[in-house]
């Protein structure tokens, strides 16, 4: 009469399939997700012509958000309508490859947010038109609305008095860190964070990234993030801790993220046999102890 195999000799269960690695990608908006600067695009609307020199001069003297309110007031006085704004916004295209990038990140299990010095009216319109609204968990930007009289009104996202790398109305690095803390309190932690941007105000969040993260400055001397990164390192000794990944189109960003995810999954698979062996040893030890106690 054959004896049944003891529990210790039974094969261990097969390892579970690797889980999708949870990660976060934060995007700037102007010249990152889209191929223009929304604030510049709307400066000539409804036949109003170029801005007067006296108004243009305020751009260097005021907080940018205050300057844009002056532009909106100028347009209102010249009977520029909400439809004039929306028609111009509807003509702005996404950056090459960016729709594929945004959709691909979601397919890979990533979480996406926008941190932008544009405004909520402009961003909402473009995301809605391009069908990408549902891909972003949060949009952090300056609140804006059309008043009953048709005037476009904008206000600061928050008051920044601490970060010297950022404007008075928005510190993107602070927004990013606050969001990570919020998600952690909700039980969500990310294996890595990616940040993509083109401008000087994207320096702060990039410098706050860690060694496991990815910094995506837009390639090209015309984009001020590159001069800002050089200045931070050469003049102040502040280097990126994150891996630097220059990009020209959205596909570059998606390819790098997929490359990083593939590496993480390989490591996860390599750790499975060791974990499985440890579980088998614990199972055997537990069974042996149970058999000894039952004698």
C-alpha positions in Angstrom: 0.0 0.0 0.0 1.6 3.2 -1.1 1.7 6.1 1.3 0.4 9.5 0.3 3.1 12.2 -0.1 3.7 14.3 2.9 2.9 17.9 2.8 6.6 18.8 2.8 7.2 17.0 -0.4 4.4 18.6 -2.4 5.5 21.2 -5.0 5.1 24.8 -4.0 2.5 26.8 -5.8 3.6 28.6 -8.9 4.7 32.2 -8.4 2.0 34.9 -9.0 2.4 36.9 -12.2 4.4 40.1 -11.6 2.2 43.0 -10.5 2.1 46.2 -12.5 4.5 48.7 -10.9 2.6 51.8 -9.8 4.3 55.0 -10.8 3.4 58.7 -11.2 4.1 61.1 -14.2 3.6 64.8 -13.7 3.4 67.0 -16.8 3.8 70.7 -17.4 1.3 71.9 -20.0 2.5 74.6 -22.3 5.2 73.4 -24.8 5.0 70.0 -23.0 1.6 68.4 -23.5 0.8 71.0 -26.1 2.9 72.5 -28.9 2.3 76.2 -28.0 2.2 78.5 -25.0 -1.5 79.2 -24.3 -0.8 82.6 -22.7 1.1 83.8 -25.7 -1.5 82.3 -28.1 -4.3 84.4 -26.8 -2.5 87.7 -26.8 -4.0 88.6 -30.2 -7.7 87.8 -30.4 -10.8 88.9 -32.2 -9.1 91.5 -34.4 -7.8 93.3 -31.3 -4.3 93.5 -32.9 -1.0 93.3 -31.1 -0.8 94.3 -27.5 0.2 97.9 -26.9 3.9 98.4 -25.9 2.8 99.9 -22.5 1.0 96.6 -21.7 3.9 94.4 -23.0 6.2 96.3 -20.7 4.3 95.0 -17.7 5.3 91.4 -18.5 8.7 92.0 -17.0 7.5 94.1 -14.0 4.6 92.0 -12.8 4.0 88.5 -11.6 3.1 86.7 -14.9 -0.4 85.9 -13.6 -1.1 89.6 -12.9 0.2 90.4 -16.4 -2.2 87.9 -18.0 -5.1 89.5 -16.0 -4.1 92.8 -17.5 -4.2 91.1 -21.0 -7.6 89.7 -20.3 -8.8 93.2 -19.1 -7.4 94.7 -22.3 -9.3 92.1 -24.4 -12.5 92.8 -22.5 -12.3 96.5 -23.3 -12.0 95.6 -26.9 -15.1 93.3 -26.9 -13.1 90.0 -27.2 -15.6 87.3 -26.4 -15.4 83.8 -24.8 -15.9 82.3 -28.2 -12.8 84.2 -29.5 -10.7 82.6 -26.8 -12.1 79.1 -27.4 -11.6 79.3 -31.1 -7.9 80.1 -30.6 -7.5 77.3 -28.0 -9.1 74.8 -30.4 -6.4 75.6 -32.9 -3.6 74.4 -30.6 -2.2 71.0 -31.3 -0.8 68.4 -28.9 2.9 68.0 -29.0 4.0 65.3 -31.4 3.6 61.8 -29.8 2.0 63.2 -26.6 -1.4 61.6 -27.1 0.3 58.2 -27.5 2.4 58.9 -24.4 -0.5 59.9 -22.2 -2.6 56.9 -23.2 0.4 54.6 -23.0 1.2 55.6 -19.4 -2.3 54.8 -18.4 -2.2 51.4 -20.1 1.0 50.7 -18.1 -0.8 51.4 -14.9 0.7 54.8 -14.3 -1.0 57.8 -12.6 -0.8 61.2 -14.3 -1.2 64.8 -13.2 -0.7 68.2 -14.6 1.1 71.1 -12.9 0.9 74.2 -15.0 1.2 78.0 -14.8 -1.5 78.3 -17.5 -5.1 78.3 -16.2 -8.0 76.1 -15.6 -10.1 77.4 -18.5 -7.5 76.9 -21.1 -6.4 73.5 -19.9 -9.9 72.1 -19.5 -10.9 73.2 -23.0 -7.9 71.5 -24.7 -8.1 68.3 -22.6 -11.8 68.0 -23.4 -11.3 68.6 -27.1 -8.4 66.1 -27.3 -10.3 63.5 -25.3 -7.6 63.3 -22.6 -9.5 64.7 -19.6 -10.1 61.4 -18.0 -6.4 60.4 -18.1 -5.3 63.0 -15.5 -6.2 62.4 -11.9 -5.6 66.0 -10.9 -4.8 69.3 -12.7 -3.0 71.9 -10.6 -3.1 75.3 -12.2 -4.3 78.9 -11.7 -8.1 79.1 -11.3 -9.9 81.0 -14.0 -13.4 81.7 -15.1 -15.5 83.9 -17.4 -17.5 86.4 -15.4 -21.1 87.2 -16.3 -19.9 90.3 -18.2 -17.7 88.1 -20.4 -14.4 89.1 -18.8 -11.9 86.3 -18.2 -10.6 86.4 -14.6 -7.6 84.5 -13.2 -6.2 84.2 -9.7 -3.1 82.7 -8.1 -3.0 78.9 -7.5 -1.4 79.7 -4.1 0.9 82.2 -2.5 4.6 81.3 -2.8 6.9 83.2 -0.4 9.5 80.6 0.2 10.8 79.0 -3.0 13.2 81.3 -4.9 13.1 79.1 -7.9 9.4 79.7 -8.5 7.0 82.5 -9.2 4.9 84.2 -6.5 1.7 82.4 -7.7 2.9 78.8 -8.1 5.8 76.5 -6.8 5.5 73.3 -8.8 7.9 71.5 -6.5 5.8 72.2 -3.5 2.7 71.0 -5.4 4.4 67.8 -6.4 5.6 67.0 -2.9 2.2 67.9 -1.4 0.5 65.5 -3.8 2.9 62.7 -3.0 2.2 63.1 0.7 -1.5 63.2 0.1 -1.4 60.0 -1.9 0.8 58.3 0.7 -1.8 59.1 3.4 -4.3 57.5 1.1 -2.2 54.3 1.0 -0.6 54.9 -2.4 3.1 55.0 -2.8 5.0 55.1 -6.1 8.0 53.1 -7.1 9.2 56.2 -9.2 8.1 59.6 -10.3 8.6 61.2 -13.7 8.4 64.9 -14.3 8.3 66.4 -17.8 8.6 70.1 -18.6 10.3 72.8 -20.7 10.5 75.9 -18.7 12.4 77.6 -15.9 9.6 77.0 -13.4 10.0 73.2 -14.0 13.4 73.4 -12.4 12.1 73.2 -8.8 10.2 69.9 -9.1 13.0 68.3 -11.1 15.5 69.1 -8.4 13.2 67.6 -5.8 13.1 64.2 -7.6 15.1 61.3 -6.0 17.6 58.8 -7.4 14.9 56.3 -8.5 13.0 59.0 -10.5 13.1 60.3 -14.0 13.5 64.0 -15.0 12.3 64.8 -18.5 13.6 68.3 -19.7 12.6 69.1 -23.2 15.5 69.0 -25.5 16.7 72.2 -27.2 18.4 75.5 -26.2 15.1 77.4 -26.9 13.6 75.8 -23.9 14.7 77.6 -20.7 14.7 74.5 -18.5 18.1 73.5 -20.0 19.8 76.8 -19.1 18.2 76.7 -15.7 19.6 73.2 -15.0 23.1 74.3 -16.1 22.9 77.4 -13.9 21.7 75.5 -10.9 24.6 73.1 -11.2 27.4 75.5 -12.2 26.5 78.4 -10.0 24.9 76.7 -7.0 26.2 73.1 -7.1 22.6 71.7 -7.3 22.6 68.6 -9.5 19.7 66.4 -10.5 19.5 63.3 -8.4 17.0 61.8 -10.9 18.1 60.2 -14.1 18.0 62.9 -16.8 16.1 61.9 -20.0 15.9 64.7 -22.6 13.0 64.4 -25.0 11.8 65.8 -28.3 8.4 64.2 -28.6 6.0 62.2 -26.4 7.1 58.9 -27.7 10.6 59.5 -26.1 9.0 59.8 -22.7 6.9 56.7 -23.1 9.8 54.6 -24.4 11.9 55.6 -21.3 9.1 54.8 -18.9 8.6 51.4 -20.5 12.3 50.7 -20.3 12.3 51.5 -16.6 9.2 49.4 -16.0 10.8 46.5 -17.9 13.8 46.7 -15.6 11.7 46.7 -12.5 9.7 43.7 -13.7 12.9 41.8 -14.5 14.1 42.4 -11.0 10.7 41.3 -9.6 10.9 38.1 -11.6 14.4 37.4 -10.5 13.4 37.8 -6.8 10.5 35.3 -7.2 12.6 32.1 -7.0 14.4 33.3 -3.9 11.1 34.2 -2.3 9.6 30.9 -3.4 12.5 29.0 -1.8 12.2 30.9 1.4 8.4 30.2 1.5 9.2 26.5 0.9 11.7 26.4 3.7 9.3 28.1 6.1 6.6 25.6 5.1 8.9 22.6 5.7 10.0 24.0 9.0 6.5 24.5 10.1 5.4 21.0 9.1 8.4 19.4 10.8 7.6 21.3 14.0 4.0 20.2 13.8 5.0 16.5 13.3 7.4 16.6 16.3 4.7 18.1 18.6 2.1 15.5 17.6 4.3 12.6 18.6 
